[in-house]
Amino acid sequence: MQYSDRIEKLESEGAFVVLAKARKLEAQGKKIIHLQIGEPDFATPANICEAGVSAIRDGHTHYAPSGGLLEARQVVADYYNKTRNISINGEHVIIMPGCKPLIYCTMEAILNPGDEVIVPDPGYPTYRSVARFVGANPIPIKLREENEFRFLVSDIEKLITPKTKMIVINSPENPTGGILTFEDLEAIYAIAKKHDLWIMSDEIYSRLVYDTEFKSVATIPGALERTVAIDGLSKTYAMTGWRLGYAAMPKTLADYLFTMAINTFSSTATFTQYAMMEALQGPQGGVHKMVEEFSRRRDVIVEGLNKIEGISCLKPQGAFYVFPNITKTGLTSDQFADLILEEGGVAGLAGTAFGANGEGYARFSYANSIENIQAALAQIERVLANRK
Ligand SMILES: Cc1ncc(COP(=O)(O)O)c(C=O)c1O
C-alpha cells in the first residue's frame, strides 16, 4: 500500500523510544529508575478529580462546542488575564485535548510549504517534527549553556530570511529548564513585529518556576496580535492523562482552529473542561506543594550530578528537567544514555533527542522521588567509574 510522502517526516519522541527500551529491560527482570519521563509523578489534586467525576455524574458526557465550552473559554481568558496581565475574552481562547494538538493546528493554520520557522535547539522535538510535516523548514536557534540555556537574541536576526514566518519560544524550556528574561521577550517581540512574524509561545511550564517569576511574551502590549500563547493542565496540575490544553491567540486564528477541531476530534471531552474550570479557579495548594517538592528534588539532582566526575550541571530555574554537560566523560550523548540505561538501570535521554545542539548533554527529569533520584545518581557514578 502507498502512504503520503509527508508521513515520513513525522518524528517519534526520545522519551517514548527510551521508555520502550526500558520496558524491554524490565521484562528481562532488570530494575529501571525512570528519569526520562516528562510528567509529574504526583496525583491530580482531589478537588479537580471530584469536579471531573461530578461532571460525568451530572451528564456532561456529550459533545462540547469545538473550541471549548463558552464558559470554559471565558475561565481560561480570565486565567490568562490574571497570570499574563492582559485583557482578553473567551473568543481569543481555544481549548484542545492537550498542548500538542494546539501546536499542531497552529502550525497547520499558519505555515505554508517552504516557510521557515525558528525553533529552539535543544528544544521540544514536536516543533521541528510538525513544522516539517506541514512542509515548512525548521531553522534551529542554539540555546547556549554559557547563557543559562537562553538563545542570544542577536542570533535570531541572523537567521531571519524573507521566508521566515514564525518564531517558536518555550520558556521555561524543555529540555534545559532555561527561562527567557522579560528583556529577551521584548527583544523577540520587536524582531517579530519588524519582520511581521508569528510567535508561538509554549508556556506549558509557566507555573513550574523556582526563585524567579514566569513572564509571558503575551504581556507585552500589542503582542497578542501575532502571538499564540499555549498552556495547559498536564504539568501544572499533574493531569497529563486528562488531555487538556488551551491557548490565547488572535480571534481570526481562533476561528480557524475551531474549524480544524470540527474536522478532526470534534471537541475536547466535556467533563475534563469542568475539571479544568475547578483547576484554574479552585484552591492552588496542590500546585504550591508540588513546586516546593520539585524545587527540593532539583537541588538534590543538581548537587549530585556536579559531584560526579566528568559531569557538570547548571541549576535550572524552571520545568522539572536538568540538562547536564557530559562532554568530559568522553562519551557522546547517545553512548552516555545507552551506558547508564544498560549498565546502571537509569533511563535518561541523550541531549541529541532535542536537536543537534544537544550533543554533549543528557536530559533527566526529576519528576521522581528523592530516594530514586539518589539511587540513580549513585548508579551513574558507579557505571562511569567502572568504565575506567
Ligand atoms: C514543551 C512542551 N510542550 C508541550 C508538551 C505537551 O503537552 P500536553 O500534554 O498538554 O500535550 C510537552 C510535554 O512534554 C512539553 O514538554
The ligand as an SDF file (V2000), in Angstrom:
LIG
                    3D

 16 16  0  0  0  0  0  0  0  0999 V2000
    7.4340   21.9110   25.8870 C   0  0  0  0  0  0  0  0  0  0  0  0
    6.2520   21.0180   25.8620 C   0  0  0  0  0  0  0  0  0  0  0  0
    5.1620   21.3840   25.1650 N   0  0  0  0  0  0  0  0  0  0  0  0
    4.0740   20.5980   25.1060 C   0  0  0  0  0  0  0  0  0  0  0  0
    4.0230   19.3730   25.7380 C   0  0  0  0  0  0  0  0  0  0  0  0
    2.7940   18.5090   25.5990 C   0  0  0  0  0  0  0  0  0  0  0  0
    1.8280   18.8750   26.4780 O   0  0  0  0  0  0  0  0  0  0  0  0
    0.3620   18.2240   26.5060 P   0  0  0  0  0  0  0  0  0  0  0  0
    0.4050   17.0750   27.4530 O   0  0  0  0  0  0  0  0  0  0  0  0
   -0.5050   19.3270   27.0090 O   0  0  0  0  0  0  0  0  0  0  0  0
    0.0230   17.8320   25.1120 O   0  0  0  0  0  0  0  0  0  0  0  0
    5.1380   18.9500   26.4810 C   0  0  0  0  0  0  0  0  0  0  0  0
    5.1490   17.6310   27.1380 C   0  0  0  0  0  0  0  0  0  0  0  0
    6.1580   17.0690   27.4600 O   0  0  0  0  0  0  0  0  0  0  0  0
    6.2800   19.8000   26.5460 C   0  0  0  0  0  0  0  0  0  0  0  0
    7.3740   19.4400   27.2320 O   0  0  0  0  0  0  0  0  0  0  0  0
  1  2  1  0
  2  3  1  0
  2 15  2  0
  3  4  2  0
  4  5  1  0
  5  6  1  0
  5 12  2  0
  6  7  1  0
  7  8  1  0
  8  9  2  0
  8 10  1  0
  8 11  1  0
 12 13  1  0
 12 15  1  0
 13 14  2  0
 15 16  1  0
M  END
$$$$
